[in-house]
Amino acid sequence: MDALQAIEARRAVKHYDPNHRMPEGEIRRLLSLAMLSPTAFNIQHWRFVLARDPELRRQIRAAAWDQAQVTDASILIILCADLKAWERDPARYWQNAPQPVRDYLVPAIGRYYAGNDTIQRDEIMRSCGIAAQTIMLASKAMGYDSCPMDGFDFNAVGQLIQLPPDHKITMMVAVGKGIKEPWPRAGQLSYEDVVITDRFG
């Protein structure tokens, strides 16, 4: 399936074959593709927690309004991010760039993020959103369905996965073999409703 077909075919699927197991090679391939997603300054601050333990998945399901996809999907990915990745050896993010590029960008990382908690949090939300879409489109291209999720108790899930205090959970994505067709698209807005040329008003 090409990228355009994957975009058109992707839907949020809630019902999965609980007996399906995703091969290890495909899991690694999927997450490796997610790691190609763009991030500001290339700091790659996303951290993908692959919830594999069945008991942990049951506990997360309890914290997610008993949504079946949490336990029934082949894999459950909790997208987290390191709020302080910008200051953890930032030279490594540009180690293969030409020296003039490194000399300019590495100090710029600190100037941009230091002392700005809002920017730090906004950036992880943008980056994890992009990575989640990469996961969902790659899943569809690989023959799987997916479901993005923010309907859960973030604090409870953070405790269950022992989230470090300088990290945040942004969302979860369930991936697996869907067993029930999603509802028809419920109410797509028109092109004219969402595309603005130049200015509002």
N, CA, C and O atoms as a DFTB+ gen file, in Angstrom:
804 C
 N C O
     1  1       0.849      -1.180       0.000
     2  2       0.000       0.000       0.000
     3  2       0.894       1.242       0.000
     4  3       1.816       1.351       0.808
     5  1       0.611       2.185      -0.921
     6  2       1.427       3.389      -0.940
     7  2       0.920       4.389       0.103
     8  3      -0.113       4.181       0.739
     9  1       1.667       5.466       0.257
    10  2       1.358       6.421       1.323
    11  2      -0.016       7.055       1.149
    12  3      -0.733       7.241       2.132
    13  1      -0.396       7.389      -0.074
    14  2      -1.690       8.027      -0.291
    15  2      -2.833       7.071       0.035
    16  3      -3.838       7.476       0.621
    17  1      -2.682       5.813      -0.342
    18  2      -3.714       4.817      -0.001
    19  2      -3.813       4.634       1.509
    20  3      -4.911       4.505       2.052
    21  1      -2.662       4.624       2.188
    22  2      -2.669       4.449       3.642
    23  2      -3.389       5.609       4.318
    24  3      -4.125       5.399       5.282
    25  1      -3.188       6.826       3.828
    26  2      -3.874       7.985       4.401
    27  2      -5.381       7.842       4.231
    28  3      -6.144       8.111       5.159
    29  1      -5.810       7.417       3.041
    30  2      -7.247       7.302       2.777
    31  2      -7.879       6.136       3.531
    32  3      -9.046       6.209       3.918
    33  1      -7.116       5.059       3.744
    34  2      -7.678       3.846       4.347
    35  2      -7.594       3.829       5.877
    36  3      -8.326       3.085       6.529
    37  1      -6.713       4.639       6.444
    38  2      -6.532       4.592       7.896
    39  2      -7.780       5.069       8.625
    40  3      -8.345       6.117       8.311
    41  1      -8.192       4.279       9.602
    42  2      -9.307       4.638      10.474
    43  2      -8.954       4.244      11.903
    44  3      -8.082       3.403      12.119
    45  1      -9.621       4.840      12.864
    46  2      -9.444       4.447      14.261
    47  2     -10.282       3.200      14.509
    48  3     -11.510       3.271      14.560
    49  1      -9.623       2.070      14.661
    50  2     -10.293       0.783      14.836
    51  2     -10.257       0.400      16.309
    52  3      -9.212       0.481      16.955
    53  1     -11.405      -0.017      16.834
    54  2     -11.532      -0.296      18.268
    55  2     -11.524      -1.787      18.613
    56  3     -11.286      -2.152      19.765
    57  1     -11.780      -2.643      17.635
    58  2     -11.947      -4.078      17.913
    59  2     -10.852      -4.876      17.215
    60  3     -10.679      -4.781      16.000
    61  1     -10.106      -5.672      18.005
    62  2      -8.931      -6.384      17.501
    63  2      -8.981      -7.872      17.847
    64  3      -9.633      -8.290      18.804
    65  1      -8.276      -8.645      17.043
    66  2      -8.114     -10.068      17.312
    67  2      -7.138     -10.224      18.481
    68  3      -5.944      -9.973      18.317
    69  1      -7.623     -10.635      19.657
    70  2      -6.731     -10.719      20.824
    71  2      -5.708     -11.846      20.728
    72  3      -4.763     -11.894      21.516
    73  1      -5.889     -12.752      19.770
    74  2      -4.966     -13.878      19.625
    75  2      -3.850     -13.600      18.618
    76  3      -2.920     -14.395      18.480
    77  1      -3.945     -12.482      17.923
    78  2      -2.914     -12.183      16.920
    79  2      -1.636     -11.695      17.589
    80  3      -1.672     -10.870      18.502
    81  1      -0.516     -12.213      17.126
    82  2       0.782     -11.775      17.626
    83  2       1.553     -11.147      16.470
    84  3       1.689     -11.752      15.407
    85  1       2.039      -9.976      16.673
    86  2       2.817      -9.264      15.668
    87  2       4.259      -9.753      15.739
    88  3       4.857      -9.727      16.815
    89  1       4.832     -10.197      14.625
    90  2       6.224     -10.686      14.666
    91  2       7.190      -9.612      15.156
    92  3       7.003      -8.421      14.907
    93  1       8.218     -10.058      15.853
    94  2       9.193      -9.119      16.426
    95  2       9.816      -8.229      15.354
    96  3      10.034      -7.038      15.576
    97  1      10.097      -8.811      14.198
    98  2      10.705      -8.022      13.128
    99  2       9.801      -6.897      12.661
   100  3      10.277      -5.814      12.321
   101  1       8.491      -7.148      12.644
   102  2       7.548      -6.112      12.224
   103  2       7.403      -5.025      13.288
   104  3       7.256      -3.848      12.960
   105  1       7.445      -5.418      14.557
   106  2       7.394      -4.414      15.632
   107  2       8.608      -3.501      15.535
   108  3       8.487      -2.278      15.604
   109  1       9.774      -4.106      15.376
   110  2      10.993      -3.296      15.273
   111  2      10.952      -2.405      14.038
   112  3      11.364      -1.246      14.092
   113  1      10.457      -2.942      12.923
   114  2      10.349      -2.144      11.701
   115  2       9.409      -0.953      11.916
   116  3       9.719       0.167      11.509
   117  1       8.266      -1.196      12.553
   118  2       7.288      -0.132      12.778
   119  2       7.879       0.984      13.642
   120  3       7.747       2.163      13.312
   121  1       8.526       0.614      14.738
   122  2       9.079       1.630      15.626
   123  2      10.301       2.307      15.016
   124  3      10.572       3.473      15.307
   125  1      11.034       1.597      14.182
   126  2      12.157       2.221      13.477
   127  2      11.655       3.265      12.488
   128  3      12.290       4.303      12.306
   129  1      10.525       2.997      11.852
   130  2       9.924       3.999      10.972
   131  2       9.453       5.209      11.779
   132  3       9.611       6.350      11.344
   133  1       8.880       4.960      12.946
   134  2       8.457       6.077      13.806
   135  2       9.646       6.951      14.175
   136  3       9.506       8.167      14.313
   137  1      10.808       6.344      14.335
   138  2      12.012       7.088      14.703
   139  2      12.536       7.971      13.580
   140  3      13.450       8.766      13.797
   141  1      11.974       7.843      12.391
   142  2      12.341       8.733      11.282
   143  2      11.480       9.993      11.270
   144  3      11.691      10.880      10.443
   145  1      10.520      10.075      12.175
   146  2       9.657      11.253      12.247
   147  2      10.485      12.485      12.603
   148  3      11.469      12.381      13.336
   149  1      10.096      13.637      12.092
   150  2      10.868      14.851      12.376
   151  2      10.640      15.371      13.786
   152  3       9.564      15.205      14.360
   153  1      11.676      16.006      14.335
   154  2      11.575      16.721      15.600
   155  2      12.350      18.029      15.460
   156  3      13.311      18.104      14.694
   157  1      11.937      19.053      16.192
   158  2      12.656      20.322      16.171
   159  2      14.090      20.109      16.643
   160  3      14.330      19.414      17.630
   161  1      15.020      20.698      15.946
   162  2      16.446      20.584      16.256
   163  2      16.942      19.132      16.244
   164  3      18.039      18.846      16.724
   165  1      16.145      18.231      15.703
   166  2      16.521      16.813      15.623
   167  2      16.798      16.198      16.994
   168  3      17.624      15.292      17.107
   169  1      16.118      16.679      18.036
   170  2      16.446      16.168      19.376
   171  2      15.753      14.843      19.704
   172  3      16.054      14.236      20.732
   173  1      14.842      14.388      18.859
   174  2      14.301      13.023      18.970
   175  2      13.871      12.699      20.398
   176  3      14.269      11.680      20.961
   177  1      13.055      13.577      20.976
   178  2      12.721      13.431      22.391
   179  2      11.623      12.433      22.679
   180  3      11.295      12.202      23.843
   181  1      11.034      11.822      21.631
   182  2      10.014      10.822      21.921
   183  2      10.654       9.569      22.516
   184  3      11.796       9.221      22.216
   185  1       9.877       8.907      23.366
   186  2      10.269       7.615      23.934
   187  2       9.039       6.722      23.807
   188  3       7.967       7.062      24.306
   189  1       9.192       5.597      23.148
   190  2       8.065       4.711      22.863
   191  2       8.060       3.548      23.856
   192  3       8.898       2.650      23.775
   193  1       7.124       3.573      24.780
   194  2       7.016       2.487      25.757
   195  2       6.111       1.417      25.157
   196  3       4.921       1.645      24.938
   197  1       6.680       0.267      24.898
   198  2       5.948      -0.859      24.327
   199  2       5.424      -1.699      25.488
   200  3       6.174      -2.454      26.107
   201  1       4.139      -1.562      25.776
   202  2       3.537      -2.297      26.897
   203  2       3.288      -3.737      26.471
   204  3       2.397      -3.998      25.662
   205  1       4.066      -4.674      27.006
   206  2       3.997      -6.069      26.568
   207  2       3.450      -7.002      27.644
   208  3       2.800      -7.999      27.332
   209  1       3.706      -6.688      28.881
   210  2       3.285      -7.556      29.981
   211  2       1.755      -7.588      30.055
   212  3       1.129      -6.537      30.190
   213  1       1.139      -8.778      29.970
   214  2      -0.333      -8.852      29.977
   215  2      -0.971      -8.219      31.215
   216  3      -2.018      -7.579      31.114
   217  1      -0.353      -8.393      32.364
   218  2      -0.921      -7.796      33.579
   219  2      -0.843      -6.276      33.527
   220  3      -1.781      -5.593      33.938
   221  1       0.266      -5.741      33.026
   222  2       0.375      -4.295      32.858
   223  2      -0.697      -3.794      31.896
   224  3      -1.320      -2.761      32.141
   225  1      -0.911      -4.518      30.811
   226  2      -1.937      -4.110      29.844
   227  2      -3.320      -4.100      30.504
   228  3      -4.126      -3.207      30.242
   229  1      -3.597      -5.093      31.360
   230  2      -4.894      -5.119      32.062
   231  2      -5.035      -3.914      32.987
   232  3      -6.109      -3.321      33.090
   233  1      -3.954      -3.563      33.650
   234  2      -3.995      -2.412      34.553
   235  2      -4.179      -1.109      33.763
   236  3      -4.916      -0.220      34.191
   237  1      -3.521      -1.002      32.634
   238  2      -3.709       0.181      31.795
   239  2      -5.134       0.240      31.275
   240  3      -5.726       1.317      31.202
   241  1      -5.685      -0.901      30.915
   242  2      -7.082      -0.928      30.445
   243  2      -8.022      -0.408      31.540
   244  3      -8.967       0.327      31.249
   245  1      -7.767      -0.782      32.776
   246  2      -8.600      -0.303      33.878
   247  2      -8.503       1.214      34.024
   248  3      -9.458       1.867      34.444
   249  1      -7.338       1.771      33.671
   250  2      -7.143       3.218      33.737
   251  2      -7.589       3.915      32.458
   252  3      -7.459       5.132      32.332
   253  1      -8.117       3.140      31.507
   254  2      -8.522       3.682      30.209
   255  2      -9.994       3.374      29.937
   256  3     -10.374       3.031      28.817
   257  1     -10.812       3.501      30.981
   258  2     -12.258       3.344      30.840
   259  2     -12.642       1.983      30.253
   260  3     -13.656       1.855      29.567
   261  1     -11.814       0.966      30.535
   262  2     -12.070      -0.411      30.097
   263  2     -12.168      -0.542      28.579
   264  3     -12.947      -1.354      28.080
   265  1     -11.399       0.235      27.849
   266  2     -11.411       0.139      26.393
   267  2     -10.661      -1.120      25.946
   268  3      -9.496      -1.325      26.287
   269  1     -11.359      -1.947      25.181
   270  2     -10.857      -3.285      24.859
   271  2      -9.580      -3.276      24.033
   272  3      -8.776      -4.203      24.135
   273  1      -9.380      -2.250      23.219
   274  2      -8.198      -2.252      22.357
   275  2      -6.897      -2.212      23.156
   276  3      -5.842      -2.583      22.642
   277  1      -6.966      -1.766      24.405
   278  2      -5.754      -1.695      25.228
   279  2      -5.159      -3.095      25.425
   280  3      -3.941      -3.268      25.369
   281  1      -6.007      -4.076      25.653
   282  2      -5.510      -5.438      25.862
   283  2      -5.591      -6.302      24.610
   284  3      -4.805      -7.238      24.462
   285  1      -6.526      -6.010      23.706
   286  2      -6.772      -6.911      22.582
   287  2      -5.901      -6.644      21.365
   288  3      -5.666      -7.553      20.569
   289  1      -5.421      -5.423      21.204
   290  2      -4.545      -5.121      20.061
   291  2      -3.234      -5.887      20.212
   292  3      -2.838      -6.256      21.318
   293  1      -2.575      -6.115      19.094
   294  2      -1.317      -6.871      19.124
   295  2      -0.254      -6.147      19.942
   296  3       0.484      -6.777      20.700
   297  1      -0.174      -4.830      19.792
   298  2       0.780      -4.060      20.589
   299  2       0.113      -2.778      21.069
   300  3      -0.813      -2.264      20.441
   301  1       0.602      -2.279      22.189
   302  2       0.164      -0.998      22.731
   303  2       1.410      -0.148      22.938
   304  3       2.320      -0.516      23.682
   305  1       1.429       1.000      22.261
   306  2       2.570       1.902      22.343
   307  2       2.148       3.137      23.133
   308  3       1.188       3.816      22.768
   309  1       2.863       3.420      24.208
   310  2       2.623       4.629      24.990
   311  2       3.667       5.647      24.546
   312  3       4.862       5.473      24.786
   313  1       3.206       6.704      23.900
   314  2       4.124       7.715      23.401
   315  2       4.420       8.709      24.513
   316  3       3.545       9.447      24.965
   317  1       5.661       8.707      24.935
   318  2       6.140       9.610      25.982
   319  2       7.214      10.495      25.374
   320  3       7.637      10.283      24.237
   321  1       7.647      11.476      26.128
   322  2       8.740      12.310      25.652
   323  2       9.550      12.825      26.825
   324  3       9.036      13.045      27.922
   325  1      10.832      13.008      26.558
   326  2      11.782      13.522      27.536
   327  2      11.815      15.037      27.413
   328  3      12.341      15.575      26.439
   329  1      11.252      15.723      28.400
   330  2      11.199      17.186      28.367
   331  2      12.589      17.818      28.373
   332  3      12.756      18.951      27.922
   333  1      13.569      17.106      28.871
   334  2      14.909      17.663      29.002
   335  2      15.894      17.075      27.992
   336  3      17.107      17.197      28.163
   337  1      15.379      16.443      26.948
   338  2      16.274      15.877      25.936
   339  2      17.155      16.949      25.308
   340  3      18.274      16.667      24.880
   341  1      16.650      18.174      25.254
   342  2      17.403      19.274      24.639
   343  2      18.723      19.558      25.342
   344  3      19.650      20.083      24.725
   345  1      18.821      19.214      26.637
   346  2      20.050      19.510      27.377
   347  2      20.877      18.264      27.679
   348  3      21.894      18.360      28.366
   349  1      20.470      17.107      27.184
   350  2      21.210      15.867      27.436
   351  2      22.161      15.604      26.262
   352  3      21.793      14.956      25.282
   353  1      23.374      16.113      26.378
   354  2      24.403      15.936      25.349
   355  2      23.872      16.303      23.962
   356  3      23.834      15.453      23.073
   357  1      23.463      17.555      23.768
   358  2      22.837      17.932      22.496
   359  2      23.749      17.794      21.279
   360  3      23.256      17.747      20.152
   361  1      25.058      17.728      21.477
   362  2      25.969      17.586      20.334
   363  2      25.699      16.293      19.561
   364  3      25.969      16.217      18.362
   365  1      25.167      15.278      20.244
   366  2      24.943      13.989      19.564
   367  2      23.886      14.082      18.475
   368  3      23.889      13.280      17.541
   369  1      22.972      15.059      18.584
   370  2      21.912      15.176      17.586
   371  2      22.430      15.698      16.247
   372  3      21.758      15.588      15.222
   373  1      23.630      16.265      16.272
   374  2      24.205      16.834      15.050
   375  2      25.623      16.329      14.809
   376  3      26.411      16.994      14.138
   377  1      25.954      15.152      15.352
   378  2      27.326      14.656      15.290
   379  2      27.807      14.368      13.874
   380  3      29.011      14.392      13.618
   381  1      26.891      14.098      12.951
   382  2      27.305      13.779      11.578
   383  2      27.180      14.959      10.622
   384  3      27.425      14.819       9.424
   385  1      26.801      16.117      11.147
   386  2      26.654      17.308      10.314
   387  2      28.014      17.979      10.116
   388  3      28.926      17.763      10.915
   389  1      28.165      18.788       9.068
   390  2      29.412      19.548       8.892
   391  2      29.677      20.449      10.102
   392  3      28.742      20.906      10.760
   393  1      30.936      20.694      10.383
   394  2      31.312      21.454      11.575
   395  2      30.629      22.823      11.667
   396  3      30.185      23.186      12.756
   397  1      30.522      23.600      10.587
   398  2      29.836      24.899      10.717
   399  2      28.371      24.753      11.139
   400  3      27.841      25.598      11.861
   401  1      27.721      23.677      10.686
   402  2      26.329      23.425      11.078
   403  2      26.271      23.094      12.565
   404  3      25.416      23.607      13.288
   405  1      27.175      22.240      13.018
   406  2      27.217      21.895      14.447
   407  2      27.483      23.132      15.304
   408  3      26.851      23.333      16.341
   409  1      28.417      23.942      14.859
   410  2      28.778      25.134      15.631
   411  2      27.611      26.092      15.773
   412  3      27.514      26.811      16.767
   413  1      26.733      26.109      14.795
   414  2      25.581      27.013      14.849
   415  2      24.408      26.410      15.621
   416  3      23.814      27.071      16.473
   417  1      24.075      25.138      15.316
   418  2      22.841      24.559      15.840
   419  2      22.940      24.062      17.278
   420  3      21.984      24.205      18.041
   421  1      24.048      23.496      17.657
   422  2      24.128      22.931      19.007
   423  2      23.927      24.014      20.072
   424  3      23.134      23.800      20.989
   425  1      24.602      25.161      19.998
   426  2      24.306      26.218      20.993
   427  2      22.897      26.777      20.855
   428  3      22.307      27.219      21.842
   429  1      22.348      26.763      19.635
   430  2      20.999      27.305      19.428
   431  2      19.946      26.489      20.171
   432  3      18.912      27.025      20.569
   433  1      20.202      25.207      20.357
   434  2      19.251      24.365      21.079
   435  2      19.047      24.899      22.493
   436  3      17.914      25.071      22.941
   437  1      20.135      25.157      23.185
   438  2      20.033      25.676      24.541
   439  2      19.371      27.034      24.593
   440  3      18.552      27.298      25.473
   441  1      19.723      27.902      23.650
   442  2      19.128      29.242      23.640
   443  2      17.619      29.182      23.440
   444  3      16.884      30.006      23.984
   445  1      17.158      28.205      22.656
   446  2      15.731      28.111      22.342
   447  2      14.919      27.553      23.512
   448  3      13.838      28.060      23.812
   449  1      15.431      26.515      24.172
   450  2      14.645      25.806      25.180
   451  2      14.875      26.258      26.617
   452  3      13.964      26.167      27.440
   453  1      16.051      26.732      26.930
   454  2      16.393      27.026      28.327
   455  2      15.424      28.030      28.932
   456  3      15.183      29.099      28.371
   457  1      14.872      27.669      30.089
   458  2      13.983      28.559      30.808
   459  2      12.601      28.721      30.213
   460  3      11.829      29.564      30.671
   461  1      12.272      27.929      29.199
   462  2      10.967      28.073      28.548
   463  2      10.197      26.758      28.634
   464  3      10.206      25.955      27.700
   465  1       9.536      26.554      29.762
   466  2       8.799      25.310      29.978
   467  2       7.669      25.124      28.981
   468  3       7.357      23.994      28.606
   469  1       7.052      26.213      28.547
   470  2       5.949      26.108      27.592
   471  2       6.440      25.559      26.261
   472  3       5.818      24.664      25.689
   473  1       7.545      26.088      25.769
   474  2       8.100      25.593      24.504
   475  2       8.506      24.129      24.640
   476  3       8.259      23.328      23.738
   477  1       9.129      23.780      25.763
   478  2       9.545      22.390      25.965
   479  2       8.342      21.450      25.882
   480  3       8.417      20.401      25.241
   481  1       7.231      21.823      26.530
   482  2       6.042      20.959      26.517
   483  2       5.365      20.979      25.152
   484  3       4.955      19.931      24.650
   485  1       5.243      22.153      24.548
   486  2       4.604      22.234      23.228
   487  2       5.349      21.390      22.204
   488  3       4.730      20.719      21.378
   489  1       6.671      21.423      22.257
   490  2       7.451      20.667      21.275
   491  2       7.245      19.163      21.403
   492  3       7.178      18.462      20.393
   493  1       7.143      18.656      22.634
   494  2       6.954      17.208      22.743
   495  2       5.581      16.802      22.226
   496  3       5.428      15.717      21.665
   497  1       4.583      17.659      22.407
   498  2       3.249      17.340      21.898
   499  2       3.250      17.307      20.378
   500  3       2.677      16.404      19.768
   501  1       3.898      18.297      19.767
   502  2       3.985      18.304      18.301
   503  2       4.739      17.075      17.793
   504  3       4.292      16.392      16.872
   505  1       5.885      16.810      18.410
   506  2       6.722      15.711      17.932
   507  2       6.045      14.357      18.088
   508  3       6.091      13.528      17.179
   509  1       5.416      14.132      19.240
   510  2       4.749      12.844      19.447
   511  2       3.518      12.708      18.561
   512  3       3.182      11.602      18.137
   513  1       2.834      13.828      18.273
   514  2       1.713      13.760      17.345
   515  2       2.161      13.340      15.960
   516  3       1.502      12.529      15.308
   517  1       3.287      13.891      15.505
   518  2       3.826      13.507      14.201
   519  2       4.236      12.032      14.220
   520  3       3.949      11.293      13.279
   521  1       4.902      11.611      15.285
   522  2       5.336      10.215      15.383
   523  2       4.141       9.268      15.425
   524  3       4.179       8.193      14.825
   525  1       3.079       9.663      16.133
   526  2       1.879       8.821      16.189
   527  2       1.280       8.641      14.799
   528  3       0.864       7.541      14.435
   529  1       1.237       9.717      14.026
   530  2       0.701       9.597      12.670
   531  2       1.592       8.704      11.810
   532  3       1.097       7.932      10.989
   533  1       2.899       8.811      12.001
   534  2       3.807       7.914      11.283
   535  2       3.510       6.458      11.637
   536  3       3.458       5.599      10.756
   537  1       3.315       6.186      12.924
   538  2       2.995       4.820      13.368
   539  2       1.699       4.337      12.722
   540  3       1.628       3.210      12.234
   541  1       0.677       5.190      12.721
   542  2      -0.619       4.759      12.197
   543  2      -0.586       4.533      10.689
   544  3      -1.181       3.575      10.195
   545  1       0.098       5.400       9.956
   546  2       0.171       5.219       8.506
   547  2       1.067       4.035       8.143
   548  3       0.753       3.267       7.234
   549  1       2.180       3.895       8.858
   550  2       3.043       2.737       8.596
   551  2       2.322       1.441       8.945
   552  3       2.458       0.445       8.236
   553  1       1.552       1.448      10.037
   554  2       0.781       0.253      10.411
   555  2      -0.174      -0.134       9.290
   556  3      -0.273      -1.303       8.917
   557  1      -0.873       0.861       8.761
   558  2      -1.828       0.573       7.680
   559  2      -1.107       0.022       6.464
   560  3      -1.573      -0.934       5.843
   561  1       0.025       0.617       6.119
   562  2       0.796       0.134       4.970
   563  2       1.306      -1.285       5.188
   564  3       1.516      -2.022       4.225
   565  1       1.508      -1.677       6.455
   566  2       1.990      -3.024       6.769
   567  2       0.858      -4.029       6.938
   568  3       1.101      -5.203       7.215
   569  1      -0.387      -3.564       6.769
   570  2      -1.528      -4.473       6.856
   571  2      -2.186      -4.537       8.220
   572  3      -2.927      -5.475       8.514
   573  1      -1.916      -3.531       9.062
   574  2      -2.493      -3.503      10.402
   575  2      -3.430      -2.307      10.560
   576  3      -3.389      -1.354       9.782
   577  1      -4.263      -2.383      11.576
   578  2      -5.111      -1.259      11.947
   579  2      -4.543      -0.628      13.203
   580  3      -3.652      -1.183      13.847
   581  1      -5.073       0.546      13.544
   582  2      -4.551       1.261      14.711
   583  2      -5.634       2.129      15.315
   584  3      -6.680       2.375      14.713
   585  1      -5.349       2.588      16.532
   586  2      -6.274       3.481      17.221
   587  2      -5.484       4.434      18.111
   588  3      -4.844       3.995      19.066
   589  1      -5.520       5.741      17.810
   590  2      -4.894       6.703      18.717
   591  2      -5.772       6.889      19.946
   592  3      -6.998       6.843      19.852
   593  1      -5.146       7.099      21.092
   594  2      -5.905       7.163      22.337
   595  2      -5.394       8.256      23.254
   596  3      -4.194       8.373      23.499
   597  1      -6.334       9.062      23.764
   598  2      -6.020       9.921      24.897
   599  2      -7.081       9.780      25.984
   600  3      -7.100      10.546      26.947
   601  1      -7.959       8.800      25.824
   602  2      -9.005       8.533      26.809
   603  2      -8.508       7.599      27.894
   604  3      -8.871       6.423      27.937
   605  1      -7.670       8.137      28.774
   606  2      -7.152       7.342      29.888
   607  2      -6.642       8.294      30.958
   608  3      -6.454       9.485      30.709
   609  1      -6.426       7.766      32.130
   610  2      -5.896       8.528      33.249
   611  2      -4.374       8.610      33.087
   612  3      -3.658       7.643      33.351
   613  1      -3.898       9.765      32.653
   614  2      -2.476       9.924      32.354
   615  2      -1.611       9.690      33.595
   616  3      -0.561       9.053      33.511
   617  1      -2.049      10.200      34.732
   618  2      -1.256      10.028      35.956
   619  2      -1.172       8.566      36.366
   620  3      -0.113       8.088      36.772
   621  1      -2.303       7.849      36.257
   622  2      -2.308       6.431      36.636
   623  2      -1.408       5.621      35.717
   624  3      -0.652       4.768      36.180
   625  1      -1.486       5.884      34.416
   626  2      -0.634       5.148      33.471
   627  2       0.831       5.510      33.702
   628  3       1.708       4.651      33.612
   629  1       1.090       6.775      33.998
   630  2       2.461       7.172      34.299
   631  2       3.033       6.404      35.485
   632  3       4.194       5.995      35.465
   633  1       2.216       6.211      36.512
   634  2       2.671       5.444      37.669
   635  2       2.913       3.982      37.292
   636  3       3.877       3.366      37.748
   637  1       2.034       3.437      36.460
   638  2       2.173       2.026      36.072
   639  2       3.456       1.767      35.282
   640  3       4.068       0.708      35.419
   641  1       3.860       2.727      34.462
   642  2       5.069       2.519      33.649
   643  2       6.304       3.161      34.292
   644  3       7.376       3.190      33.687
   645  1       6.154       3.671      35.505
   646  2       7.252       4.308      36.237
   647  2       7.865       5.452      35.423
   648  3       9.081       5.532      35.252
   649  1       6.999       6.325      34.931
   650  2       7.421       7.456      34.119
   651  2       8.348       8.372      34.916
   652  3       7.994       8.785      36.020
   653  1       9.529       8.700      34.381
   654  2      10.413       9.624      35.101
   655  2       9.760      11.005      35.248
   656  3       8.939      11.386      34.414
   657  1      10.110      11.747      36.284
   658  2       9.443      13.031      36.536
   659  2       9.678      14.076      35.454
   660  3       8.883      15.007      35.321
   661  1      10.752      13.943      34.677
   662  2      11.015      14.911      33.615
   663  2      10.548      14.415      32.239
   664  3      11.008      14.895      31.203
   665  1       9.632      13.450      32.251
   666  2       9.012      12.938      31.033
   667  2       7.500      13.172      31.110
   668  3       6.943      13.342      32.194
   669  1       6.853      13.178      29.953
   670  2       5.402      13.293      29.880
   671  2       4.857      12.233      28.933
   672  3       5.495      11.879      27.942
   673  1       3.664      11.730      29.254
   674  2       2.919      10.894      28.308
   675  2       2.103      11.833      27.426
   676  3       1.477      12.770      27.922
   677  1       2.111      11.583      26.125
   678  2       1.330      12.418      25.211
   679  2       0.082      11.703      24.702
   680  3      -0.960      12.335      24.525
   681  1       0.172      10.402      24.466
   682  2      -0.961       9.628      23.968
   683  2      -0.550       8.160      23.903
   684  3       0.588       7.814      24.219
   685  1      -1.470       7.308      23.498
   686  2      -1.164       5.906      23.232
   687  2      -1.661       5.565      21.835
   688  3      -2.563       6.219      21.312
   689  1      -1.068       4.536      21.233
   690  2      -1.553       4.008      19.958
   691  2      -1.605       2.491      20.064
   692  3      -0.601       1.839      20.353
   693  1      -2.792       1.939      19.825
   694  2      -2.959       0.487      19.756
   695  2      -2.827       0.067      18.297
   696  3      -3.326       0.749      17.402
   697  1      -2.156      -1.055      18.059
   698  2      -1.937      -1.555      16.697
   699  2      -2.220      -3.048      16.670
   700  3      -1.764      -3.781      17.547
   701  1      -2.971      -3.506      15.672
   702  2      -3.237      -4.931      15.558
   703  2      -4.094      -5.260      14.357
   704  3      -4.233      -4.461      13.430
   705  1      -4.668      -6.457      14.389
   706  2      -5.533      -6.936      13.309
   707  2      -6.985      -6.659      13.692
   708  3      -7.546      -7.315      14.568
   709  1      -7.575      -5.682      13.024
   710  2      -8.960      -5.345      13.298
   711  2      -9.898      -6.477      12.919
   712  3      -9.665      -7.182      11.938
   713  1     -10.969      -6.650      13.705
   714  2     -11.936      -7.716      13.422
   715  2     -13.337      -7.162      13.162
   716  3     -14.280      -7.918      12.927
   717  1     -13.458      -5.854      13.205
   718  2     -14.766      -5.239      12.984
   719  2     -14.553      -3.937      12.229
   720  3     -13.698      -3.128      12.589
   721  1     -15.341      -3.745      11.180
   722  2     -15.207      -2.525      10.389
   723  2     -15.546      -1.296      11.241
   724  3     -16.491      -1.327      12.030
   725  1     -14.781      -0.225      11.081
   726  2     -15.150       1.004      11.798
   727  2     -16.436       1.578      11.219
   728  3     -16.837       1.238      10.106
   729  1     -17.068       2.439      11.977
   730  2     -18.249       3.122      11.469
   731  2     -17.879       3.936      10.230
   732  3     -16.716       4.297      10.044
   733  1     -18.857       4.222       9.394
   734  2     -18.583       5.152       8.282
   735  2     -18.102       6.483       8.849
   736  3     -18.401       6.827       9.992
   737  1     -17.364       7.215       8.048
   738  2     -16.889       8.520       8.509
   739  2     -18.090       9.346       8.943
   740  3     -19.050       9.510       8.191
   741  1     -18.027       9.857      10.152
   742  2     -19.232      10.344      10.819
   743  2     -19.690      11.723      10.373
   744  3     -20.870      12.046      10.511
   745  1     -18.820      12.521       9.858
   746  2     -19.213      13.874       9.487
   747  2     -18.020      14.689       9.063
   748  3     -17.554      15.560       9.798
   749  1     -17.526      14.405       7.874
   750  2     -16.335      15.091       7.387
   751  2     -16.679      16.526       6.982
   752  3     -17.596      16.754       6.193
   753  1     -15.941      17.481       7.526
   754  2     -16.153      18.871       7.141
   755  2     -15.735      19.080       5.691
   756  3     -14.918      18.334       5.152
   757  1     -16.303      20.096       5.079
   758  2     -15.979      20.377       3.678
   759  2     -14.603      21.040       3.574
   760  3     -14.096      21.608       4.541
   761  1     -14.024      20.957       2.404
   762  2     -12.758      21.623       2.111
   763  2     -12.861      23.105       2.431
   764  3     -11.951      23.686       3.022
   765  1     -13.978      23.716       2.036
   766  2     -14.171      25.153       2.235
   767  2     -14.240      25.524       3.726
   768  3     -13.872      26.632       4.115
   769  1     -14.712      24.589       4.545
   770  2     -14.803      24.858       5.978
   771  2     -13.436      24.914       6.660
   772  3     -13.270      25.594       7.673
   773  1     -12.469      24.204       6.108
   774  2     -11.206      24.054       6.841
   775  2      -9.998      24.713       6.156
   776  3      -8.953      24.886       6.784
   777  1     -10.130      25.073       4.900
   778  2      -8.989      25.666       4.182
   779  2      -9.218      27.161       4.043
   780  3     -10.189      27.586       3.416
   781  1      -8.334      27.959       4.622
   782  2      -8.429      29.417       4.591
   783  2      -7.294      29.943       3.744
   784  3      -6.145      29.550       3.947
   785  1      -7.578      30.805       2.815
   786  2      -6.546      31.413       1.988
   787  2      -6.094      32.732       2.618
   788  3      -6.883      33.665       2.770
   789  1      -4.854      32.789       2.969
   790  2      -4.174      33.986       3.484
   791  2      -4.604      34.415       4.879
   792  3      -3.768      34.462       5.782
   793  1      -5.876      34.730       5.083
   794  2      -6.291      35.300       6.364
   795  2      -7.705      34.854       6.738
   796  3      -8.518      34.548       5.867
   797  1      -7.987      34.821       8.032
   798  2      -9.357      34.641       8.495
   799  2     -10.132      35.946       8.282
   800  3      -9.552      37.029       8.217
   801  1     -11.456      35.811       8.176
   802  2     -12.285      37.020       8.182
   803  2     -12.716      37.500       6.820
   804  3     -13.416      38.507       6.714
